[in-house]
Amino acid sequence: QAQLVESGGGLVQAGGSLRLSCAASGSTFSHYAMGWFRQAPGKEREIVAGINWSGSSTYYADSVKGRFTISRDNAENTLYLQMNSLKPDDTAVYYCAAARSVTIVIVTTDIGMDYWGKGTLVTVSS
């Protein structure tokens, strides 16, 4: 059964860093475009960053450009999100997701995502 499991969340002070991981299993995730999303309390889910199957192309929401880096290790079936210069506004549950369709070259929205993890909570204190 295909599964995505996030880890690495926690409590950090503003200006600090965290690295999220998403372990994939049960499917050929190395062939899929993947992405990170987040949902803050009382807000809708939003895209944070996306990456194509090989890792050669990436997409970032304007709010995280220059601070977050998405990457993947297909040999380890793992997706990463390095988060630097964290702000209180980054507080949210972070989810990884994957799209099976070859028409989704890089993830920029949650449309067409086939697999979702259960999320990991990131809390940034001021």
C-alpha positions in Angstrom: 0.0 0.0 0.0 1.4 3.4 -1.0 2.3 5.5 1.9 3.9 8.9 2.7 5.1 9.6 6.2 6.4 13.0 7.2 8.8 13.7 10.0 11.0 16.5 11.3 8.5 19.0 12.6 8.7 20.6 16.0 9.0 23.9 17.9 11.6 26.4 16.8 12.3 30.0 17.5 11.9 32.6 14.8 15.0 32.8 12.6 15.7 29.1 13.2 15.8 26.1 10.8 14.1 22.8 10.5 14.4 20.0 7.9 11.3 18.0 7.1 11.5 14.5 5.5 8.8 12.5 3.7 9.5 8.8 3.5 7.7 7.1 0.6 6.9 3.5 0.2 4.6 1.1 -1.7 4.8 2.7 -5.1 7.3 4.0 -7.6 7.4 7.5 -6.1 10.7 8.1 -7.9 8.6 8.5 -11.0 6.2 11.1 -9.5 6.2 14.8 -9.1 5.9 15.7 -5.5 5.3 18.6 -3.3 5.0 20.1 0.2 1.9 21.8 1.4 0.9 23.4 4.6 -2.3 24.3 6.5 -2.3 26.9 9.2 -5.1 27.1 11.8 -8.2 28.6 10.3 -6.6 28.8 6.9 -6.9 26.8 3.7 -4.2 24.4 2.6 -1.5 26.0 0.4 1.4 24.9 -1.8 4.8 25.5 -0.3 7.1 23.9 -2.9 7.0 21.4 -5.7 9.6 19.3 -7.5 9.7 17.1 -10.6 10.4 13.4 -10.6 14.2 13.9 -11.1 14.7 16.9 -8.9 15.9 19.1 -11.7 13.0 21.5 -11.6 11.5 23.2 -8.5 8.7 25.6 -7.7 8.3 27.8 -4.6 5.5 29.9 -3.2 6.4 33.5 -3.0 6.2 33.4 0.7 9.0 30.9 1.1 11.3 31.8 -1.8 14.9 32.2 -0.7 14.2 30.6 2.6 13.0 27.0 1.9 14.6 24.4 -0.4 12.9 21.3 -1.7 14.9 18.3 -2.7 14.5 14.5 -3.1 16.6 11.4 -3.0 15.0 8.8 -5.3 17.4 6.1 -4.2 16.1 6.5 -0.7 12.5 7.3 -1.7 12.6 10.5 0.4 11.5 14.0 -0.1 13.0 16.9 1.9 12.1 20.4 2.8 14.9 22.5 4.3 13.4 25.5 6.0 15.6 28.4 7.1 14.9 31.9 8.6 11.6 30.6 9.9 8.9 33.1 10.8 5.8 32.7 13.0 3.7 32.9 9.9 5.3 29.6 8.8 3.5 27.8 11.7 1.3 25.1 10.2 0.9 21.4 9.6 3.1 20.4 6.7 2.1 17.7 4.3 3.9 16.0 1.5 2.0 14.8 -1.5 2.6 13.0 -4.8 1.0 12.9 -8.2 0.9 9.7 -10.4 -0.1 11.5 -13.6 2.6 12.1 -16.1 0.8 15.3 -17.1 1.8 16.8 -13.8 5.4 17.6 -14.5 5.9 19.8 -11.4 3.6 20.3 -8.5 2.2 23.9 -8.1 -1.2 23.2 -6.7 -3.0 20.4 -4.9 -5.0 19.5 -8.0 -4.3 16.0 -9.1 -2.4 14.8 -6.0 -3.0 11.1 -5.5 -1.1 10.5 -2.3 -0.9 12.5 0.9 0.9 12.1 4.2 -0.7 12.7 7.5 1.4 15.8 8.2 3.9 17.1 10.7 3.4 20.1 12.9 5.8 23.1 12.6 5.5 25.7 15.3 7.6 28.9 15.1 7.7 31.0 18.2 8.3 34.8 18.1 
